Amino acid sequence: MTPYLESSELRSSRGLNQGVNSTNIEEPLVPDSHLSIWAECNSVIAMDLPSNIPLLFPKLKWVQGVSAGHDHINSGELKEPE
């Protein structure tokens, strides 16, 4: 388990901007130990996902959200590359 939780301010801002951190609100620092685990993940259960999903989760195939909505998630980063 690798916890990642964004502030309400960041989550709200992302929700208004298709999941993008367009206002450059500081995102939580992610330890290297988490990054190495994320690089091998093919699925996640999460409330929040950081910016640069394809870079941080190169093997990601499935996301299960645990919040009532997902407007704060950048779904454009979850699409298969063409």
Gaussian input, Z-matrix of N, CA and C with variables (Angstrom, degrees):
# hf/3-21g

backbone

0 1
 N
 C     1     B1
 C     2     B2     1     A1
 N     3     B3     2     A2     1     D1
 C     4     B4     3     A3     2     D2
 C     5     B5     4     A4     3     D3
 N     6     B6     5     A5     4     D4
 C     7     B7     6     A6     5     D5
 C     8     B8     7     A7     6     D6
 N     9     B9     8     A8     7     D7
 C    10    B10     9     A9     8     D8
 C    11    B11    10    A10     9     D9
 N    12    B12    11    A11    10    D10
 C    13    B13    12    A12    11    D11
 C    14    B14    13    A13    12    D12
 N    15    B15    14    A14    13    D13
 C    16    B16    15    A15    14    D14
 C    17    B17    16    A16    15    D15
 N    18    B18    17    A17    16    D16
 C    19    B19    18    A18    17    D17
 C    20    B20    19    A19    18    D18
 N    21    B21    20    A20    19    D19
 C    22    B22    21    A21    20    D20
 C    23    B23    22    A22    21    D21
 N    24    B24    23    A23    22    D22
 C    25    B25    24    A24    23    D23
 C    26    B26    25    A25    24    D24
 N    27    B27    26    A26    25    D25
 C    28    B28    27    A27    26    D26
 C    29    B29    28    A28    27    D27
 N    30    B30    29    A29    28    D28
 C    31    B31    30    A30    29    D29
 C    32    B32    31    A31    30    D30
 N    33    B33    32    A32    31    D31
 C    34    B34    33    A33    32    D32
 C    35    B35    34    A34    33    D33
 N    36    B36    35    A35    34    D34
 C    37    B37    36    A36    35    D35
 C    38    B38    37    A37    36    D36
 N    39    B39    38    A38    37    D37
 C    40    B40    39    A39    38    D38
 C    41    B41    40    A40    39    D39
 N    42    B42    41    A41    40    D40
 C    43    B43    42    A42    41    D41
 C    44    B44    43    A43    42    D42
 N    45    B45    44    A44    43    D43
 C    46    B46    45    A45    44    D44
 C    47    B47    46    A46    45    D45
 N    48    B48    47    A47    46    D46
 C    49    B49    48    A48    47    D47
 C    50    B50    49    A49    48    D48
 N    51    B51    50    A50    49    D49
 C    52    B52    51    A51    50    D50
 C    53    B53    52    A52    51    D51
 N    54    B54    53    A53    52    D52
 C    55    B55    54    A54    53    D53
 C    56    B56    55    A55    54    D54
 N    57    B57    56    A56    55    D55
 C    58    B58    57    A57    56    D56
 C    59    B59    58    A58    57    D57
 N    60    B60    59    A59    58    D58
 C    61    B61    60    A60    59    D59
 C    62    B62    61    A61    60    D60
 N    63    B63    62    A62    61    D61
 C    64    B64    63    A63    62    D62
 C    65    B65    64    A64    63    D63
 N    66    B66    65    A65    64    D64
 C    67    B67    66    A66    65    D65
 C    68    B68    67    A67    66    D66
 N    69    B69    68    A68    67    D67
 C    70    B70    69    A69    68    D68
 C    71    B71    70    A70    69    D69
 N    72    B72    71    A71    70    D70
 C    73    B73    72    A72    71    D71
 C    74    B74    73    A73    72    D72
 N    75    B75    74    A74    73    D73
 C    76    B76    75    A75    74    D74
 C    77    B77    76    A76    75    D75
 N    78    B78    77    A77    76    D76
 C    79    B79    78    A78    77    D77
 C    80    B80    79    A79    78    D78
 N    81    B81    80    A80    79    D79
 C    82    B82    81    A81    80    D80
 C    83    B83    82    A82    81    D81
 N    84    B84    83    A83    82    D82
 C    85    B85    84    A84    83    D83
 C    86    B86    85    A85    84    D84
 N    87    B87    86    A86    85    D85
 C    88    B88    87    A87    86    D86
 C    89    B89    88    A88    87    D87
 N    90    B90    89    A89    88    D88
 C    91    B91    90    A90    89    D89
 C    92    B92    91    A91    90    D90
 N    93    B93    92    A92    91    D91
 C    94    B94    93    A93    92    D92
 C    95    B95    94    A94    93    D93
 N    96    B96    95    A95    94    D94
 C    97    B97    96    A96    95    D95
 C    98    B98    97    A97    96    D96
 N    99    B99    98    A98    97    D97
 C   100   B100    99    A99    98    D98
 C   101   B101   100   A100    99    D99
 N   102   B102   101   A101   100   D100
 C   103   B103   102   A102   101   D101
 C   104   B104   103   A103   102   D102
 N   105   B105   104   A104   103   D103
 C   106   B106   105   A105   104   D104
 C   107   B107   106   A106   105   D105
 N   108   B108   107   A107   106   D106
 C   109   B109   108   A108   107   D107
 C   110   B110   109   A109   108   D108
 N   111   B111   110   A110   109   D109
 C   112   B112   111   A111   110   D110
 C   113   B113   112   A112   111   D111
 N   114   B114   113   A113   112   D112
 C   115   B115   114   A114   113   D113
 C   116   B116   115   A115   114   D114
 N   117   B117   116   A116   115   D115
 C   118   B118   117   A117   116   D116
 C   119   B119   118   A118   117   D117
 N   120   B120   119   A119   118   D118
 C   121   B121   120   A120   119   D119
 C   122   B122   121   A121   120   D120
 N   123   B123   122   A122   121   D121
 C   124   B124   123   A123   122   D122
 C   125   B125   124   A124   123   D123
 N   126   B126   125   A125   124   D124
 C   127   B127   126   A126   125   D125
 C   128   B128   127   A127   126   D126
 N   129   B129   128   A128   127   D127
 C   130   B130   129   A129   128   D128
 C   131   B131   130   A130   129   D129
 N   132   B132   131   A131   130   D130
 C   133   B133   132   A132   131   D131
 C   134   B134   133   A133   132   D132
 N   135   B135   134   A134   133   D133
 C   136   B136   135   A135   134   D134
 C   137   B137   136   A136   135   D135
 N   138   B138   137   A137   136   D136
 C   139   B139   138   A138   137   D137
 C   140   B140   139   A139   138   D138
 N   141   B141   140   A140   139   D139
 C   142   B142   141   A141   140   D140
 C   143   B143   142   A142   141   D141
 N   144   B144   143   A143   142   D142
 C   145   B145   144   A144   143   D143
 C   146   B146   145   A145   144   D144
 N   147   B147   146   A146   145   D145
 C   148   B148   147   A147   146   D146
 C   149   B149   148   A148   147   D147
 N   150   B150   149   A149   148   D148
 C   151   B151   150   A150   149   D149
 C   152   B152   151   A151   150   D150
 N   153   B153   152   A152   151   D151
 C   154   B154   153   A153   152   D152
 C   155   B155   154   A154   153   D153
 N   156   B156   155   A155   154   D154
 C   157   B157   156   A156   155   D155
 C   158   B158   157   A157   156   D156
 N   159   B159   158   A158   157   D157
 C   160   B160   159   A159   158   D158
 C   161   B161   160   A160   159   D159
 N   162   B162   161   A161   160   D160
 C   163   B163   162   A162   161   D161
 C   164   B164   163   A163   162   D162
 N   165   B165   164   A164   163   D163
 C   166   B166   165   A165   164   D164
 C   167   B167   166   A166   165   D165
 N   168   B168   167   A167   166   D166
 C   169   B169   168   A168   167   D167
 C   170   B170   169   A169   168   D168
 N   171   B171   170   A170   169   D169
 C   172   B172   171   A171   170   D170
 C   173   B173   172   A172   171   D171
 N   174   B174   173   A173   172   D172
 C   175   B175   174   A174   173   D173
 C   176   B176   175   A175   174   D174
 N   177   B177   176   A176   175   D175
 C   178   B178   177   A177   176   D176
 C   179   B179   178   A178   177   D177
 N   180   B180   179   A179   178   D178
 C   181   B181   180   A180   179   D179
 C   182   B182   181   A181   180   D180
 N   183   B183   182   A182   181   D181
 C   184   B184   183   A183   182   D182
 C   185   B185   184   A184   183   D183
 N   186   B186   185   A185   184   D184
 C   187   B187   186   A186   185   D185
 C   188   B188   187   A187   186   D186
 N   189   B189   188   A188   187   D187
 C   190   B190   189   A189   188   D188
 C   191   B191   190   A190   189   D189
 N   192   B192   191   A191   190   D190
 C   193   B193   192   A192   191   D191
 C   194   B194   193   A193   192   D192
 N   195   B195   194   A194   193   D193
 C   196   B196   195   A195   194   D194
 C   197   B197   196   A196   195   D195
 N   198   B198   197   A197   196   D196
 C   199   B199   198   A198   197   D197
 C   200   B200   199   A199   198   D198
 N   201   B201   200   A200   199   D199
 C   202   B202   201   A201   200   D200
 C   203   B203   202   A202   201   D201
 N   204   B204   203   A203   202   D202
 C   205   B205   204   A204   203   D203
 C   206   B206   205   A205   204   D204
 N   207   B207   206   A206   205   D205
 C   208   B208   207   A207   206   D206
 C   209   B209   208   A208   207   D207
 N   210   B210   209   A209   208   D208
 C   211   B211   210   A210   209   D209
 C   212   B212   211   A211   210   D210
 N   213   B213   212   A212   211   D211
 C   214   B214   213   A213   212   D212
 C   215   B215   214   A214   213   D213
 N   216   B216   215   A215   214   D214
 C   217   B217   216   A216   215   D215
 C   218   B218   217   A217   216   D216
 N   219   B219   218   A218   217   D217
 C   220   B220   219   A219   218   D218
 C   221   B221   220   A220   219   D219
 N   222   B222   221   A221   220   D220
 C   223   B223   222   A222   221   D221
 C   224   B224   223   A223   222   D222
 N   225   B225   224   A224   223   D223
 C   226   B226   225   A225   224   D224
 C   227   B227   226   A226   225   D225
 N   228   B228   227   A227   226   D226
 C   229   B229   228   A228   227   D227
 C   230   B230   229   A229   228   D228
 N   231   B231   230   A230   229   D229
 C   232   B232   231   A231   230   D230
 C   233   B233   232   A232   231   D231
 N   234   B234   233   A233   232   D232
 C   235   B235   234   A234   233   D233
 C   236   B236   235   A235   234   D234
 N   237   B237   236   A236   235   D235
 C   238   B238   237   A237   236   D236
 C   239   B239   238   A238   237   D237
 N   240   B240   239   A239   238   D238
 C   241   B241   240   A240   239   D239
 C   242   B242   241   A241   240   D240
 N   243   B243   242   A242   241   D241
 C   244   B244   243   A243   242   D242
 C   245   B245   244   A244   243   D243

   B1=1.4431
   B2=1.5209
   B3=1.3229
   B4=1.4653
   B5=1.5253
   B6=1.3219
   B7=1.4632
   B8=1.5287
   B9=1.3289
   B10=1.4651
   B11=1.5194
   B12=1.3234
   B13=1.4564
   B14=1.5194
   B15=1.3082
   B16=1.4598
   B17=1.5241
   B18=1.3261
   B19=1.4607
   B20=1.5293
   B21=1.3162
   B22=1.4664
   B23=1.5196
   B24=1.3381
   B25=1.4648
   B26=1.5293
   B27=1.3302
   B28=1.4620
   B29=1.5241
   B30=1.3243
   B31=1.4640
   B32=1.5351
   B33=1.3313
   B34=1.4699
   B35=1.5224
   B36=1.3277
   B37=1.4621
   B38=1.5254
   B39=1.3223
   B40=1.4690
   B41=1.5316
   B42=1.3403
   B43=1.4585
   B44=1.5197
   B45=1.3158
   B46=1.4662
   B47=1.5243
   B48=1.3416
   B49=1.4679
   B50=1.5264
   B51=1.3315
   B52=1.4663
   B53=1.5331
   B54=1.3325
   B55=1.4525
   B56=1.5121
   B57=1.3221
   B58=1.4688
   B59=1.5282
   B60=1.3212
   B61=1.4645
   B62=1.5295
   B63=1.3262
   B64=1.4655
   B65=1.5198
   B66=1.3216
   B67=1.4624
   B68=1.5281
   B69=1.3140
   B70=1.4728
   B71=1.5228
   B72=1.3233
   B73=1.4614
   B74=1.5223
   B75=1.3179
   B76=1.4692
   B77=1.5284
   B78=1.3238
   B79=1.4584
   B80=1.5269
   B81=1.3366
   B82=1.4632
   B83=1.5296
   B84=1.3136
   B85=1.4617
   B86=1.5216
   B87=1.3062
   B88=1.4624
   B89=1.5233
   B90=1.3369
   B91=1.4659
   B92=1.5322
   B93=1.3210
   B94=1.4676
   B95=1.5246
   B96=1.3330
   B97=1.4684
   B98=1.5313
   B99=1.3280
   B100=1.4647
   B101=1.5254
   B102=1.3260
   B103=1.4657
   B104=1.5200
   B105=1.3236
   B106=1.4671
   B107=1.5294
   B108=1.3196
   B109=1.4698
   B110=1.5270
   B111=1.3342
   B112=1.4636
   B113=1.5238
   B114=1.3018
   B115=1.4681
   B116=1.5283
   B117=1.3264
   B118=1.4641
   B119=1.5276
   B120=1.3326
   B121=1.4727
   B122=1.5195
   B123=1.3309
   B124=1.4642
   B125=1.5232
   B126=1.3412
   B127=1.4603
   B128=1.5255
   B129=1.3378
   B130=1.4646
   B131=1.5220
   B132=1.3191
   B133=1.4543
   B134=1.5153
   B135=1.3333
   B136=1.4574
   B137=1.5196
   B138=1.3320
   B139=1.4520
   B140=1.5228
   B141=1.3255
   B142=1.4601
   B143=1.5186
   B144=1.3237
   B145=1.4605
   B146=1.5209
   B147=1.3216
   B148=1.4630
   B149=1.5287
   B150=1.3092
   B151=1.4660
   B152=1.5242
   B153=1.3081
   B154=1.4735
   B155=1.5254
   B156=1.3216
   B157=1.4645
   B158=1.5331
   B159=1.3337
   B160=1.4735
   B161=1.5313
   B162=1.3093
   B163=1.4621
   B164=1.5279
   B165=1.3264
   B166=1.4651
   B167=1.5253
   B168=1.3379
   B169=1.4680
   B170=1.5302
   B171=1.3044
   B172=1.4710
   B173=1.5294
   B174=1.3175
   B175=1.4693
   B176=1.5334
   B177=1.3275
   B178=1.4606
   B179=1.5265
   B180=1.3319
   B181=1.4654
   B182=1.5269
   B183=1.3426
   B184=1.4563
   B185=1.5225
   B186=1.3479
   B187=1.4649
   B188=1.5206
   B189=1.3197
   B190=1.4635
   B191=1.5176
   B192=1.3191
   B193=1.4576
   B194=1.5135
   B195=1.3342
   B196=1.4599
   B197=1.5256
   B198=1.3237
   B199=1.4607
   B200=1.5274
   B201=1.3335
   B202=1.4642
   B203=1.5252
   B204=1.3009
   B205=1.4567
   B206=1.5121
   B207=1.3195
   B208=1.4690
   B209=1.5262
   B210=1.3379
   B211=1.4605
   B212=1.5241
   B213=1.3239
   B214=1.4684
   B215=1.5340
   B216=1.3236
   B217=1.4657
   B218=1.5268
   B219=1.3135
   B220=1.4624
   B221=1.5303
   B222=1.3271
   B223=1.4667
   B224=1.5222
   B225=1.3234
   B226=1.4618
   B227=1.5175
   B228=1.3345
   B229=1.4625
   B230=1.5236
   B231=1.3203
   B232=1.4653
   B233=1.5221
   B234=1.3088
   B235=1.4612
   B236=1.5185
   B237=1.3252
   B238=1.4688
   B239=1.5193
   B240=1.3298
   B241=1.4685
   B242=1.5262
   B243=1.3184
   B244=1.4690
   B245=1.5006
   A1=108.39
   A2=116.21
   A3=121.15
   A4=108.82
   A5=117.62
   A6=120.76
   A7=113.21
   A8=115.15
   A9=122.46
   A10=106.52
   A11=117.55
   A12=121.60
   A13=109.48
   A14=116.02
   A15=121.35
   A16=110.77
   A17=115.86
   A18=121.18
   A19=109.66
   A20=115.87
   A21=120.37
   A22=110.66
   A23=116.47
   A24=121.02
   A25=111.03
   A26=116.74
   A27=120.63
   A28=110.82
   A29=116.65
   A30=120.43
   A31=110.62
   A32=116.87
   A33=120.72
   A34=111.62
   A35=116.45
   A36=120.84
   A37=110.56
   A38=116.77
   A39=120.51
   A40=110.38
   A41=116.22
   A42=120.74
   A43=113.14
   A44=116.36
   A45=121.30
   A46=112.59
   A47=117.18
   A48=121.64
   A49=112.63
   A50=117.36
   A51=123.61
   A52=113.26
   A53=116.16
   A54=120.48
   A55=115.00
   A56=117.19
   A57=121.25
   A58=109.65
   A59=117.06
   A60=122.33
   A61=108.52
   A62=116.27
   A63=121.45
   A64=113.39
   A65=117.58
   A66=120.48
   A67=111.86
   A68=116.66
   A69=122.98
   A70=113.66
   A71=115.86
   A72=120.59
   A73=107.15
   A74=115.94
   A75=120.12
   A76=110.57
   A77=115.06
   A78=121.48
   A79=109.03
   A80=117.50
   A81=120.03
   A82=111.67
   A83=115.70
   A84=120.48
   A85=108.50
   A86=115.63
   A87=121.28
   A88=108.25
   A89=117.43
   A90=119.84
   A91=111.97
   A92=115.95
   A93=121.14
   A94=111.88
   A95=116.37
   A96=119.37
   A97=110.92
   A98=117.52
   A99=121.07
   A100=110.14
   A101=116.23
   A102=120.27
   A103=111.66
   A104=116.84
   A105=119.44
   A106=111.02
   A107=117.29
   A108=120.82
   A109=109.97
   A110=116.54
   A111=120.78
   A112=111.45
   A113=117.34
   A114=121.17
   A115=111.71
   A116=117.72
   A117=122.21
   A118=113.36
   A119=117.87
   A120=122.25
   A121=112.04
   A122=115.63
   A123=119.02
   A124=111.10
   A125=117.15
   A126=120.98
   A127=109.68
   A128=115.29
   A129=120.55
   A130=109.68
   A131=115.11
   A132=123.64
   A133=104.61
   A134=117.27
   A135=118.99
   A136=112.96
   A137=114.88
   A138=121.44
   A139=108.72
   A140=116.20
   A141=122.58
   A142=110.17
   A143=115.39
   A144=121.94
   A145=107.46
   A146=117.75
   A147=120.39
   A148=112.07
   A149=115.83
   A150=121.02
   A151=108.78
   A152=116.93
   A153=123.38
   A154=112.73
   A155=116.07
   A156=121.13
   A157=112.27
   A158=120.36
   A159=119.38
   A160=113.18
   A161=117.08
   A162=120.88
   A163=111.16
   A164=116.72
   A165=121.13
   A166=113.30
   A167=116.65
   A168=122.44
   A169=109.51
   A170=119.39
   A171=120.78
   A172=114.41
   A173=118.64
   A174=121.61
   A175=112.83
   A176=117.17
   A177=121.82
   A178=112.22
   A179=115.64
   A180=122.44
   A181=112.13
   A182=117.75
   A183=120.39
   A184=109.99
   A185=116.32
   A186=122.47
   A187=108.25
   A188=116.45
   A189=121.87
   A190=107.44
   A191=116.70
   A192=120.84
   A193=110.84
   A194=116.62
   A195=121.16
   A196=112.03
   A197=117.26
   A198=120.11
   A199=109.65
   A200=115.70
   A201=120.74
   A202=112.18
   A203=117.36
   A204=121.37
   A205=110.16
   A206=115.41
   A207=118.73
   A208=111.56
   A209=116.43
   A210=119.92
   A211=113.02
   A212=117.59
   A213=121.60
   A214=112.35
   A215=117.39
   A216=122.24
   A217=108.64
   A218=116.74
   A219=121.38
   A220=108.45
   A221=115.95
   A222=120.12
   A223=112.04
   A224=117.83
   A225=120.67
   A226=112.12
   A227=116.58
   A228=120.36
   A229=112.13
   A230=117.33
   A231=120.76
   A232=112.80
   A233=117.18
   A234=120.71
   A235=111.22
   A236=114.90
   A237=120.84
   A238=109.07
   A239=118.52
   A240=119.51
   A241=110.24
   A242=115.42
   A243=119.34
   A244=111.39
   D1=131.15
   D2=-179.80
   D3=-128.87
   D4=93.10
   D5=-176.28
   D6=-59.83
   D7=140.45
   D8=173.53
   D9=-148.05
   D10=116.03
   D11=-177.26
   D12=-137.41
   D13=123.58
   D14=-179.67
   D15=-90.63
   D16=159.33
   D17=177.21
   D18=-67.98
   D19=157.18
   D20=176.27
   D21=-60.24
   D22=-36.51
   D23=179.13
   D24=-60.99
   D25=-46.88
   D26=-179.85
   D27=-66.91
   D28=-44.31
   D29=-179.45
   D30=-61.00
   D31=-42.96
   D32=178.58
   D33=-64.44
   D34=-42.41
   D35=178.95
   D36=-62.70
   D37=-44.58
   D38=177.39
   D39=-60.17
   D40=-40.14
   D41=-179.18
   D42=-61.29
   D43=-29.14
   D44=178.90
   D45=-87.06
   D46=-7.90
   D47=-173.73
   D48=-130.75
   D49=40.17
   D50=177.70
   D51=53.59
   D52=33.41
   D53=176.87
   D54=86.86
   D55=-1.15
   D56=-177.39
   D57=-91.73
   D58=138.72
   D59=175.79
   D60=-82.86
   D61=67.05
   D62=-173.66
   D63=-73.18
   D64=-18.02
   D65=179.19
   D66=-96.03
   D67=5.50
   D68=177.10
   D69=54.47
   D70=42.58
   D71=173.38
   D72=-71.38
   D73=139.62
   D74=-177.12
   D75=-59.02
   D76=130.11
   D77=177.43
   D78=-94.57
   D79=154.01
   D80=179.29
   D81=-57.88
   D82=143.49
   D83=174.49
   D84=-72.47
   D85=139.77
   D86=-178.46
   D87=-114.73
   D88=120.45
   D89=179.29
   D90=-62.39
   D91=149.92
   D92=177.89
   D93=-55.65
   D94=-34.77
   D95=-179.97
   D96=-62.29
   D97=-35.64
   D98=177.06
   D99=-70.14
   D100=-42.40
   D101=-178.02
   D102=-59.62
   D103=-39.34
   D104=-179.61
   D105=-68.37
   D106=-34.30
   D107=176.42
   D108=-70.72
   D109=-44.24
   D110=179.68
   D111=-59.51
   D112=-36.46
   D113=-178.31
   D114=-62.50
   D115=-21.31
   D116=-179.11
   D117=-102.64
   D118=-8.45
   D119=-176.64
   D120=-70.24
   D121=140.14
   D122=170.39
   D123=-111.89
   D124=-6.90
   D125=176.10
   D126=-150.27
   D127=151.56
   D128=177.50
   D129=-140.34
   D130=150.70
   D131=170.20
   D132=-116.88
   D133=117.48
   D134=-170.40
   D135=-153.46
   D136=155.52
   D137=168.33
   D138=-90.72
   D139=-41.83
   D140=-178.31
   D141=-123.89
   D142=151.54
   D143=171.50
   D144=-129.86
   D145=139.14
   D146=-179.01
   D147=-71.53
   D148=169.88
   D149=172.77
   D150=-66.11
   D151=159.61
   D152=178.16
   D153=66.14
   D154=44.90
   D155=-178.46
   D156=-54.35
   D157=-47.36
   D158=-178.79
   D159=-61.41
   D160=-33.06
   D161=179.46
   D162=-73.88
   D163=-42.23
   D164=-176.51
   D165=-80.89
   D166=-28.20
   D167=-177.99
   D168=-127.11
   D169=66.22
   D170=-173.51
   D171=-63.39
   D172=-21.64
   D173=-178.66
   D174=-102.13
   D175=7.01
   D176=-174.48
   D177=-64.54
   D178=129.03
   D179=179.08
   D180=-122.38
   D181=-21.11
   D182=-172.03
   D183=-147.77
   D184=135.35
   D185=176.51
   D186=-127.07
   D187=128.43
   D188=173.31
   D189=-110.93
   D190=113.69
   D191=177.29
   D192=-80.53
   D193=149.18
   D194=179.31
   D195=-115.22
   D196=7.46
   D197=178.82
   D198=-103.55
   D199=169.47
   D200=-178.32
   D201=-69.18
   D202=-23.40
   D203=178.90
   D204=-136.81
   D205=171.14
   D206=179.11
   D207=-132.24
   D208=18.80
   D209=-178.24
   D210=-65.72
   D211=-17.59
   D212=178.63
   D213=-86.97
   D214=-1.64
   D215=177.80
   D216=-97.85
   D217=131.91
   D218=179.42
   D219=-77.11
   D220=89.25
   D221=-176.79
   D222=-65.73
   D223=-21.88
   D224=176.24
   D225=-61.97
   D226=-30.14
   D227=178.26
   D228=-79.32
   D229=-10.61
   D230=-178.97
   D231=-93.33
   D232=-7.93
   D233=-179.29
   D234=-73.28
   D235=147.65
   D236=174.91
   D237=-64.01
   D238=137.09
   D239=175.63
   D240=-63.28
   D241=143.36
   D242=-179.34
   D243=-88.01

